[in-house]
Amino acid sequence: MSGQAFLRQNYQAQQKIRPTIKRGQAVAWLTDLLALLFPAFQDKPFQTDAALETALTQTRTDLADILAALHFSSTQAVQISEAFFTSLEDLYDQLVRDAQGLEQGDPAAESLEEVLIAYPGFLAITVYRLAHCFWELKVPILPRVLTEWAHEKTGIDIHPGARLGHPVVIDHGTGIVIGESTVIGNHVKLYQGVTLGALSVDKSLAATKRHPTIEDEVTIYANATILGGETVIGRGSVIGGNTWITSSIPPNSLVFHQSEIHIRTTQDLDELDFVI
């Protein structure tokens, strides 16, 4: 195919694509909203109530523009925007509980402000909760754009369709994956590398519950993998690191992986020990 033929083909293909939101536009809106919710997310505080109100009004307008790009009518855009901002106070309360849970549950956390500014687990949960609100309002594309931005920033992948209680504490967090139909209760703590996934990725199962349920007051340690829509981790259980679970666990269980460790002195080593 010649260069001109490729350009024509590419141009014609682009004409068939319906306009949709720009990723940068959605991320800019998100960061503006985070600055409204938490001073830790902005460079300088608002000087007056009027300045804050003006910024909030602009955020509403920007959301309407995003919804219009998703082909909602002006009436629908207003309804969705009103529903989102009506729920914002409740979302804020949930986020404060998440932050407090992190501060209280992590001995390394020296203040609530440190959690707000520096903890990737809090950022991931914050963006998830905002995106989940849009998911419940049946807004397409935008929820995934928001959570994938948080995924890039934190290494924590939470599908906006998952249902998380509060507080959910994510400690360290890198490599955590929480699938679409996951249900997580209250006072749950997750460490890095935890996967809450599906036993099958068959497209025909898209509308079914494919991911596990984690009941209240469960702690899941690093690199544990829990799979399957019928898998329930009972209330108060502790799941040890590196475990692989595909069936339900009763309440108040302790599940752990026991490995065998061999210790030798350096004098016992020979060349074969370094062959990979």
C-alpha positions as CSV (number, residue, x, y, z in Angstrom):
1,M,0.0,0.0,0.0
2,S,1.4,3.4,-1.0
3,G,1.8,6.2,1.5
4,Q,-1.1,8.2,0.0
5,A,-3.3,5.2,-0.1
6,F,-2.6,4.5,3.6
7,L,-3.4,8.1,4.5
8,R,-6.7,8.0,2.6
9,Q,-7.7,4.7,4.2
10,N,-6.8,6.1,7.7
11,Y,-8.7,9.3,7.1
12,Q,-11.8,7.4,5.9
13,A,-11.6,5.2,9.0
14,Q,-11.4,8.2,11.3
15,Q,-14.6,9.7,9.8
16,K,-16.5,6.6,11.0
17,I,-15.4,7.1,14.6
18,R,-18.0,9.0,16.7
19,P,-16.5,11.9,18.6
20,T,-16.1,11.1,22.3
21,I,-14.4,12.6,25.3
22,K,-10.7,13.5,25.2
23,R,-8.7,11.7,27.8
24,G,-6.8,14.9,28.8
25,Q,-10.1,16.8,29.3
26,A,-11.4,14.1,31.6
27,V,-8.2,14.0,33.6
28,A,-8.1,17.8,33.9
29,W,-11.7,17.8,35.2
30,L,-10.7,15.1,37.8
31,T,-7.7,16.9,39.1
32,D,-9.8,20.1,39.4
33,L,-12.4,18.2,41.4
34,L,-9.8,16.7,43.7
35,A,-8.5,20.1,44.4
36,L,-12.0,21.2,45.4
37,L,-12.4,18.2,47.8
38,F,-9.0,18.2,49.4
39,P,-6.5,21.1,49.8
40,A,-3.7,18.6,49.6
41,F,-4.4,18.2,45.9
42,Q,-4.0,21.9,45.0
43,D,-1.0,24.2,44.8
44,K,-2.6,27.0,46.9
45,P,-5.8,27.2,48.9
46,F,-8.8,29.2,47.8
47,Q,-8.7,32.7,49.3
48,T,-12.5,33.2,49.6
49,D,-15.8,31.3,49.7
50,A,-16.6,33.0,46.4
51,A,-13.5,31.7,44.7
52,L,-14.4,28.2,45.8
53,E,-17.9,28.6,44.6
54,T,-16.7,29.9,41.2
55,A,-14.4,26.9,40.9
56,L,-17.2,24.5,41.7
57,T,-19.4,26.2,39.1
58,Q,-16.7,25.8,36.5
59,T,-16.3,22.1,37.4
60,R,-20.0,21.6,36.8
61,T,-19.7,23.3,33.4
62,D,-16.7,21.2,32.5
63,L,-18.6,18.0,33.4
64,A,-21.5,19.0,31.2
65,D,-19.1,19.4,28.3
66,I,-17.7,15.9,28.9
67,L,-21.1,14.4,29.0
68,A,-22.1,16.2,25.8
69,A,-19.1,14.6,24.1
70,L,-20.5,11.3,25.2
71,H,-23.7,12.1,23.2
72,F,-26.0,12.8,26.1
73,S,-28.6,15.5,25.5
74,S,-28.4,18.7,27.3
75,T,-31.3,17.6,29.6
76,Q,-29.6,14.3,30.3
77,A,-26.2,16.0,31.0
78,V,-27.9,18.3,33.5
79,Q,-29.6,15.4,35.3
80,I,-26.4,13.3,35.5
81,S,-24.4,16.3,36.7
82,E,-26.9,17.1,39.4
83,A,-27.0,13.5,40.5
84,F,-23.3,13.4,40.7
85,F,-22.8,16.6,42.6
86,T,-25.7,15.7,44.9
87,S,-23.9,12.6,45.9
88,L,-20.6,14.4,46.4
89,E,-21.1,15.2,50.1
90,D,-21.6,11.5,50.9
91,L,-18.7,10.5,48.7
92,Y,-16.5,13.0,50.6
93,D,-17.5,11.5,53.9
94,Q,-16.6,8.0,52.6
95,L,-13.2,9.3,51.5
96,V,-12.5,10.8,54.8
97,R,-13.2,7.5,56.5
98,D,-10.9,5.8,54.0
99,A,-8.1,8.3,54.8
100,Q,-8.7,7.8,58.6
101,G,-8.6,4.1,58.2
102,L,-5.2,4.3,56.4
103,E,-3.8,6.7,59.1
104,Q,-5.0,4.4,61.9
105,G,-4.0,1.2,60.3
106,D,-0.5,2.1,59.1
107,P,2.1,2.6,61.9
108,A,4.2,4.5,59.4
109,A,1.5,7.2,58.8
110,E,2.4,10.2,60.9
111,S,-0.7,12.3,60.0
112,L,-3.9,12.5,58.1
113,E,-2.4,15.1,55.9
114,E,0.4,12.7,54.9
115,V,-2.1,10.1,53.9
116,L,-4.0,12.7,51.7
117,I,-0.8,14.0,50.0
118,A,1.4,11.0,49.7
119,Y,-0.4,7.7,49.9
120,P,-1.2,6.0,46.5
121,G,-3.8,3.8,48.2
122,F,-5.8,6.8,49.1
123,L,-5.6,8.3,45.6
124,A,-6.7,5.0,44.0
125,I,-9.7,4.7,46.3
126,T,-10.6,8.3,45.8
127,V,-10.7,8.1,42.1
128,Y,-12.5,4.7,42.2
129,R,-15.3,6.2,44.4
130,L,-15.8,9.1,42.0
131,A,-15.7,6.8,39.0
132,H,-18.1,4.3,40.6
133,C,-20.7,7.1,41.0
134,F,-20.6,7.6,37.2
135,W,-20.7,3.9,36.7
136,E,-23.9,3.7,38.6
137,L,-25.3,6.6,36.6
138,K,-24.6,4.5,33.5
139,V,-22.1,7.0,32.0
140,P,-19.9,5.2,29.5
141,I,-16.1,5.5,29.0
142,L,-15.6,8.2,31.6
143,P,-15.4,5.8,34.6
144,R,-12.7,3.7,33.0
145,V,-10.7,6.7,31.9
146,L,-10.6,8.0,35.5
147,T,-9.7,4.7,37.1
148,E,-7.1,3.9,34.4
149,W,-5.5,7.3,35.1
150,A,-5.3,6.3,38.8
151,H,-3.9,2.9,37.7
152,E,-1.1,4.7,35.9
153,K,-0.3,6.9,38.8
154,T,-0.4,4.3,41.6
155,G,-0.1,0.8,40.1
156,I,-3.5,0.0,41.6
157,D,-6.1,-1.3,39.2
158,I,-9.7,-1.0,40.5
159,H,-12.5,-1.5,38.1
160,P,-15.2,1.2,38.5
161,G,-17.9,-1.4,38.6
162,A,-16.6,-3.1,41.7
163,R,-18.5,-2.4,45.0
164,L,-16.3,-1.4,47.9
165,G,-17.4,-0.7,51.4
166,H,-15.7,1.8,53.7
167,P,-13.2,2.1,54.9
168,V,-11.2,0.0,52.5
169,V,-7.5,0.4,53.4
170,I,-4.9,-0.2,50.7
171,D,-1.4,-0.4,52.2
172,H,1.5,0.1,49.7
173,G,-0.8,-1.2,47.0
174,T,1.4,-1.7,43.9
175,G,0.0,-4.4,41.7
176,I,-3.4,-4.7,43.3
177,V,-6.1,-5.8,40.9
178,I,-9.8,-5.6,41.8
179,G,-12.2,-6.9,39.1
180,E,-15.5,-5.5,37.9
181,S,-17.9,-7.7,39.9
182,T,-15.8,-7.8,43.1
183,V,-17.7,-7.0,46.3
184,I,-15.7,-5.8,49.3
185,G,-17.2,-5.1,52.7
186,N,-16.3,-2.6,55.4
187,H,-13.0,-2.4,57.3
188,V,-11.1,-4.5,54.8
189,K,-7.3,-4.1,54.4
190,L,-5.4,-5.1,51.2
191,Y,-1.7,-5.3,50.7
192,Q,0.4,-5.0,47.5
193,G,0.0,-7.5,44.8
194,V,-3.5,-8.8,45.8
195,T,-5.6,-10.0,42.9
196,L,-9.4,-10.3,43.2
197,G,-10.1,-11.8,39.8
198,A,-12.1,-14.2,37.7
199,L,-11.6,-17.9,37.1
200,S,-12.5,-17.4,33.4
201,V,-12.1,-14.5,31.0
202,D,-14.6,-15.9,28.5
203,K,-16.5,-13.0,26.9
204,S,-19.8,-14.9,27.2
205,L,-19.5,-14.5,31.0
206,A,-19.3,-10.7,30.9
207,A,-22.7,-10.2,32.5
208,T,-22.2,-12.7,35.3
209,K,-20.5,-12.2,38.7
210,R,-17.0,-13.4,38.0
211,H,-15.1,-11.9,40.9
212,P,-15.0,-12.8,44.6
213,T,-16.8,-11.3,47.6
214,I,-14.8,-10.1,50.5
215,E,-16.8,-9.7,53.7
216,D,-16.3,-7.2,56.5
217,E,-13.1,-7.0,58.6
218,V,-10.9,-9.2,56.3
219,T,-7.2,-8.7,55.9
220,I,-5.5,-9.9,52.7
221,Y,-1.7,-9.9,52.7
222,A,0.7,-9.4,49.8
223,N,0.4,-11.3,46.5
224,A,-2.6,-13.4,47.6
225,T,-4.8,-14.4,44.6
226,I,-8.6,-14.9,45.1
227,L,-10.6,-15.9,42.1
228,G,-14.2,-16.7,41.1
229,G,-17.6,-15.2,41.4
230,E,-18.8,-17.8,43.9
231,T,-15.8,-17.4,46.1
232,V,-16.6,-15.7,49.5
233,I,-14.0,-14.8,52.1
234,G,-15.9,-14.9,55.4
235,R,-16.0,-12.0,57.8
236,G,-13.0,-11.5,60.0
237,S,-10.7,-13.8,58.1
238,V,-7.0,-13.3,57.5
239,I,-5.6,-14.4,54.1
240,G,-1.8,-14.8,54.2
241,G,0.6,-13.8,51.5
242,N,1.1,-15.8,48.3
243,T,-2.0,-17.9,48.8
244,W,-4.1,-19.0,45.9
245,I,-7.9,-19.3,46.6
246,T,-10.7,-20.5,44.3
247,S,-13.3,-21.6,46.8
248,S,-15.1,-20.0,49.8
249,I,-13.4,-19.5,53.2
250,P,-15.5,-19.6,56.4
251,P,-15.7,-16.6,58.7
252,N,-12.7,-16.0,61.1
253,S,-10.4,-18.3,59.2
254,L,-6.6,-18.0,58.9
255,V,-5.4,-19.1,55.5
256,F,-1.7,-19.3,54.8
257,H,0.8,-20.7,52.3
258,Q,3.5,-22.9,53.9
259,S,6.7,-23.1,51.9
260,E,9.8,-25.1,52.7
261,I,13.0,-23.0,53.1
262,H,16.5,-24.4,52.9
263,I,19.4,-22.6,54.5
264,R,23.0,-23.4,53.7
265,T,26.3,-21.7,54.3
266,T,28.2,-20.0,51.5
267,Q,30.8,-22.8,51.8
268,D,28.3,-25.3,50.5
269,L,27.8,-23.4,47.2
270,D,29.2,-24.6,43.9
271,E,29.0,-23.4,40.3
272,L,25.6,-25.1,39.7
273,D,24.0,-22.8,42.3
274,F,24.5,-19.9,39.9
275,V,23.1,-21.5,36.7
276,I,19.7,-20.0,35.8
